[in-house]
Amino acid sequence: MSNNERLVQELRYKIDGLLSETGLYAKIRELIQEVTAGEDENDQITKATLARLVSSVEQPPKHEEEDMYREGDFPMALLGGNGNLEKSATKLALKVEILGAVGLAGEAAEAITKGVAMGIKAHVGFNGQRGETGLVRASAEPAVQGSFLFEIEQPLPTNEASWRSVLSRPASMVRFYLTRERIQQQSSLIINRRDLCATTILDWRQALLRPGEAVEIPLTPIGTDAALESGLGEVSSVLHIILDVVALGGDDEDTLETPFDDEAVRREMNRCRSAKAQAARRFFLYAKQWWTDYAHRLSADNTPPRSVQLFARDEANELRCACSFIWPLRATGRGLDSPRHCARFVSLLALEKDPGVGGSGDSQPWQTPLAFMARRAGDVCDHALLLCSLFLGFGLEAYVALGEMRCDGQTQPHAWVLTFSTDESTGNQKAAAWESTTGRRTSLLPLDPETARRYDSITALFNHEIFLANVQTSHLLVDGISLDLDDDRLWKSIDSTELGLLLGGGPQHPMPYIPAIADIALLPPIHPSAIDIETELRTLIQRRRLEDHGLLTVWDPELSYMLSPALVAYEHTKLTGQALGNDDFADAIKRHVPKGHCFKGFPTCFPHLQPTRMITALLRAELSADVIATAGDHVRHAIRIRIFSYAEGVSACWVMIAVRYLNPSQPLVTQDNAVPPPPTAAPPPPVAAKR
């Protein structure tokens, strides 16, 4: 389905919802009855035709599979679960209607301060399902609105025992986020960087106490917005919503009759809150003793203190165990086909530098996967947490590693992902290090030289079931630390029973408890037109050559076409870590470039689809600027763009600009190979050749 067709379908949903809510369908039928009353047989045919037309319009359009995972902003959307509301199956569903927000003084101040048009969007998540509203202009009272259906139970509970089971489940929280981003007047496919500005959490069982009633829930400001609101004194922000629990089956939503009263619901909610508080208190006391024992073991071996982060604050400033940030995630919507695709997808999400992850009080909060996907940006820890969760969903033995990396001759705190496997030929254990910000995979066991150059030490490993602190005499990779995680003389673990009581009491928000595997609804890949972006970028290059250098630009369409195989090879290398042969590309370039001419090419990858930002980056880089500004005789430029789409509208946009020109007496750059080498962790170097 094309993007235009999606927009038309979304508009049709909105019109359908408006006509249904206002009763216009019934009025149209009445009008047909009045107009056609008393007409002859031929007129009755017209009457029947009109009636069928109304009925066909009244029926909502059918979903394609991928549309079940699209964004909110149409009357009803089920995101997550199995992504399908079957007519024959009856389900228990939570209906969430967002009516608007009030008191976002920080939003209005932020929009005024930046001097640009800013927008607000609401995100809602429940039980692994996600939805989001449309983007509205930022103000103190933004009109964020949307209606969503989230699956609670299938099939519908039919007796008191099954209802009690549903009520007692710990994964019962609905999480709301408000994000802020720039309003683009250009393509709707452009994905902006978002800032989290507020969040709140609500127990879905509140819908059983006040079904269909409008309620307001306080919002917790986040980041700079928290400082803005705290400086305004009495101002407090709230979100207006309506919650209801409905039975879905057939064509209608049925009113529910539950086998218990409001007091029973309140008792169950209080019991869950009490159990969660007791589990947290017990684990905190256990963790204090665990830390004392850990420090004693290090001091007994004369080992300097190490930075091990057992707790971290989340986006809502809640202190949580590190293990609660991870749970196995299966990406619905078929947007991620393998662990390699997961690594590439996570690496394309925007990276924001963090001052440290080693447990210092100055480090940034960690984000849950739901908050990370709402923002589409985070620090290195956020990337590692999401990648580990996705790896676990694919069945890998994965851990987040905390330690240090080498950068510019110095070490700094870092987080990455480790996966373990068994060598089928030898039976030996293997371990791989995954850099979540680049998607690059290197061998840790056996130790690869590149891994040893990049990673300096490992102080802790953890996932959703285990937390291990390194108590070996040395934690440096070059000293050959042991990765035998079962040896308690080398790795001090958190007691699994204590950890299970904490997380089994219900994760703070809002995914299912371990060891269950949760679904996280990801929007399917969007396939934008590379031709449109290429045309705009070509125009920008022509303009800059003329304005900056007084040069006209002549394009070589045949050469542009020949650049495509190189871009495919670059993405293949990024995705698989294996270089794709490009001998055919080299031969084609050599055959096309006339004798006595030089060829230069510069490929680069952008995680966005904005030509104005692309040209700015290309002109800032010395090598690409040299290709653009090439002057001489018989100069012919070429450009090719290849977009590789992943889930959530995330794209890897490869751009290659090239030029061929008559070889001067002393060419600036010459080499025998006319093919750009496959990319590694860094962008591939430029290409130059002569004939």
Secondary structure as GFF3:
##gff-version 3
##sequence-region A 1 691
A	DSSP	alpha_helix	3	22	.	.	.	ID=ss1
A	DSSP	alpha_helix	24	36	.	.	.	ID=ss2
A	DSSP	alpha_helix	41	58	.	.	.	ID=ss3
A	DSSP	three_ten_helix	65	69	.	.	.	ID=ss4
A	DSSP	beta_strand	91	102	.	.	.	ID=ss5
A	DSSP	alpha_helix	105	114	.	.	.	ID=ss6
A	DSSP	beta_strand	118	126	.	.	.	ID=ss7
A	DSSP	beta_strand	129	132	.	.	.	ID=ss8
A	DSSP	beta_strand	136	137	.	.	.	ID=ss9
A	DSSP	beta_strand	146	153	.	.	.	ID=ss10
A	DSSP	alpha_helix	160	167	.	.	.	ID=ss11
A	DSSP	beta_strand	173	182	.	.	.	ID=ss12
A	DSSP	beta_strand	195	203	.	.	.	ID=ss13
A	DSSP	alpha_helix	206	209	.	.	.	ID=ss14
A	DSSP	beta_strand	214	218	.	.	.	ID=ss15
A	DSSP	beta_strand	220	221	.	.	.	ID=ss16
A	DSSP	alpha_helix	224	230	.	.	.	ID=ss17
A	DSSP	beta_strand	238	249	.	.	.	ID=ss18
A	DSSP	beta_strand	252	254	.	.	.	ID=ss19
A	DSSP	alpha_helix	262	300	.	.	.	ID=ss20
A	DSSP	beta_strand	311	313	.	.	.	ID=ss21
A	DSSP	beta_strand	319	321	.	.	.	ID=ss22
A	DSSP	three_ten_helix	322	325	.	.	.	ID=ss23
A	DSSP	beta_strand	329	332	.	.	.	ID=ss24
A	DSSP	alpha_helix	339	348	.	.	.	ID=ss25
A	DSSP	beta_strand	350	351	.	.	.	ID=ss26
A	DSSP	alpha_helix	369	375	.	.	.	ID=ss27
A	DSSP	beta_strand	377	378	.	.	.	ID=ss28
A	DSSP	alpha_helix	380	393	.	.	.	ID=ss29
A	DSSP	beta_strand	397	407	.	.	.	ID=ss30
A	DSSP	beta_strand	410	422	.	.	.	ID=ss31
A	DSSP	beta_strand	429	435	.	.	.	ID=ss32
A	DSSP	beta_strand	440	445	.	.	.	ID=ss33
A	DSSP	alpha_helix	449	454	.	.	.	ID=ss34
A	DSSP	beta_strand	455	462	.	.	.	ID=ss35
A	DSSP	beta_strand	467	470	.	.	.	ID=ss36
A	DSSP	three_ten_helix	477	479	.	.	.	ID=ss37
A	DSSP	beta_strand	491	493	.	.	.	ID=ss38
A	DSSP	alpha_helix	496	504	.	.	.	ID=ss39
A	DSSP	beta_strand	518	521	.	.	.	ID=ss40
A	DSSP	alpha_helix	530	549	.	.	.	ID=ss41
A	DSSP	alpha_helix	557	562	.	.	.	ID=ss42
A	DSSP	alpha_helix	564	576	.	.	.	ID=ss43
A	DSSP	alpha_helix	583	592	.	.	.	ID=ss44
A	DSSP	beta_strand	597	606	.	.	.	ID=ss45
A	DSSP	alpha_helix	611	620	.	.	.	ID=ss46
A	DSSP	alpha_helix	622	628	.	.	.	ID=ss47
A	DSSP	beta_strand	636	645	.	.	.	ID=ss48
A	DSSP	three_ten_helix	647	649	.	.	.	ID=ss49
A	DSSP	beta_strand	651	662	.	.	.	ID=ss50
A	DSSP	beta_strand	687	690	.	.	.	ID=ss51
###
